[in-house]
């Protein structure tokens, strides 16, 4: 049986593999031993930075999986299993002390579905620049 630290390392590695499958379409902003972050290559935030999409953070006693598509597309949460919903903290974060194959599979599918929907979100500030240029 793995130690608590070993389980955190395993959870981080498994979650990183889920997100790393999308590196070709997303921009890797952080890739460190205790953090991993992806952003959009085509959308920007209000100040022009690549739009945050997903991240992992390894903390002292858990690993956080931040996934913005569940915030911007809340209908994705409706289909989550009770076990995964129980891990939700806030509107776009899941915390893990360890991870099993069922959670990996469900998060893999959620990530694919969420990223497909996220590509088409309407950013409220995206139209502001167009409106100003038309004036």
C-alpha positions as CSV (number, residue, x, y, z in Angstrom):
1,X,0.0,0.0,0.0
2,X,1.3,3.4,-1.0
3,X,2.1,6.1,1.6
4,X,-0.1,9.2,1.7
5,X,2.6,11.1,-0.2
6,X,2.9,8.3,-2.7
7,X,-0.9,8.3,-3.3
8,X,-0.7,12.1,-3.9
9,X,2.1,11.5,-6.4
10,X,0.1,8.8,-8.2
11,X,-3.0,11.0,-8.3
12,X,-1.1,13.9,-9.7
13,X,0.6,11.8,-12.4
14,X,-2.8,10.2,-13.4
15,X,-4.5,13.6,-13.6
16,X,-1.6,15.1,-15.5
17,X,-1.8,12.3,-18.1
18,X,-5.5,13.2,-18.6
19,X,-4.7,16.9,-19.3
20,X,-1.4,16.2,-21.2
21,X,-3.4,14.5,-24.0
22,X,-4.6,17.9,-25.0
23,X,-1.2,19.7,-25.1
24,X,-1.4,19.9,-28.9
25,X,-4.5,22.1,-28.8
26,X,-3.8,23.9,-25.6
27,X,-0.9,26.0,-24.3
28,X,1.2,24.6,-21.4
29,X,1.8,27.5,-19.1
30,X,3.2,25.6,-16.0
31,X,4.8,22.1,-16.0
32,X,6.4,21.5,-12.6
33,X,6.5,18.8,-10.0
34,X,3.7,20.3,-8.0
35,X,1.8,22.2,-10.7
36,X,0.6,21.9,-14.3
37,X,-1.5,24.5,-16.1
38,X,-3.1,24.7,-19.6
39,X,-4.6,27.7,-21.4
40,X,-6.3,28.3,-24.7
41,X,-4.3,29.0,-27.8
42,X,-7.1,30.9,-29.4
43,X,-9.0,32.8,-26.6
44,X,-7.7,35.5,-24.3
45,X,-8.8,36.8,-20.9
46,X,-9.9,40.4,-20.3
47,X,-6.3,41.7,-20.3
48,X,-5.1,39.7,-23.3
49,X,-3.4,36.7,-21.6
50,X,-4.2,33.2,-22.9
51,X,-7.5,32.1,-21.3
52,X,-7.1,29.7,-18.4
53,X,-8.6,26.3,-19.1
54,X,-7.3,23.7,-16.6
55,X,-4.7,23.1,-13.9
56,X,-3.4,20.7,-11.3
57,X,-2.0,21.7,-7.9
58,X,-0.3,19.3,-5.5
59,X,-1.0,20.5,-2.0
60,X,0.1,19.0,1.3
61,X,-2.8,16.6,1.7
62,X,-4.6,16.6,-1.7
63,X,-4.3,17.2,-5.4
64,X,-6.6,19.8,-7.0
65,X,-7.9,19.4,-10.5
66,X,-9.2,22.8,-11.7
67,X,-11.3,22.6,-14.9
68,X,-13.0,25.7,-16.2
69,X,-15.4,24.0,-18.7
70,X,-17.5,22.7,-15.8
71,X,-17.9,26.4,-14.6
72,X,-18.7,27.8,-18.1
73,X,-20.8,24.8,-19.1
74,X,-22.6,23.8,-15.8
75,X,-24.7,21.2,-17.6
76,X,-21.6,19.0,-17.6
77,X,-22.0,18.6,-13.8
78,X,-25.4,17.1,-14.2
79,X,-24.0,13.9,-15.6
80,X,-21.3,13.4,-13.0
81,X,-21.3,10.3,-10.8
82,X,-22.1,10.9,-7.1
83,X,-18.5,9.9,-6.3
84,X,-17.0,12.6,-8.5
85,X,-19.6,15.2,-7.4
86,X,-18.5,14.5,-3.8
87,X,-15.0,15.6,-4.8
88,X,-16.1,19.0,-6.1
89,X,-15.0,22.1,-4.2
90,X,-16.6,25.2,-5.6
91,X,-17.8,25.3,-9.2
92,X,-14.7,24.1,-11.1
93,X,-12.4,22.2,-8.8
94,X,-12.1,18.5,-7.8
95,X,-9.8,17.4,-4.9
96,X,-8.2,14.0,-4.6
97,X,-6.2,12.3,-1.9
98,X,-5.9,9.2,-4.1
99,X,-7.5,8.3,-7.4
100,X,-9.0,5.1,-8.8
101,X,-9.6,3.8,-12.4
102,X,-13.3,4.8,-12.4
103,X,-12.4,8.4,-11.5
104,X,-9.7,8.5,-14.1
105,X,-12.1,7.2,-16.8
106,X,-14.8,9.6,-15.8
107,X,-12.5,12.6,-15.7
108,X,-11.0,11.6,-19.1
109,X,-14.5,11.7,-20.7
110,X,-15.4,14.9,-18.8
111,X,-12.2,16.5,-20.1
112,X,-12.9,15.6,-23.7
113,X,-16.5,16.7,-23.6
114,X,-15.7,19.8,-21.6
115,X,-12.9,21.0,-24.0
116,X,-15.2,20.4,-27.0
117,X,-17.8,22.7,-25.5
118,X,-15.3,25.2,-24.1
119,X,-14.1,26.0,-27.7
120,X,-17.5,27.6,-28.4
121,X,-18.1,29.7,-25.3
122,X,-19.0,33.3,-25.8
123,X,-16.6,35.6,-23.8
124,X,-18.4,38.7,-22.7
125,X,-15.4,40.9,-23.2
126,X,-14.6,39.6,-26.7
127,X,-17.4,41.7,-28.3
128,X,-16.3,44.9,-26.4
129,X,-13.3,45.4,-28.7
130,X,-15.4,44.9,-31.8
131,X,-18.0,47.4,-30.5
132,X,-15.2,50.0,-29.8
133,X,-13.7,49.6,-33.2
134,X,-17.1,50.1,-34.9
135,X,-17.5,53.5,-33.2
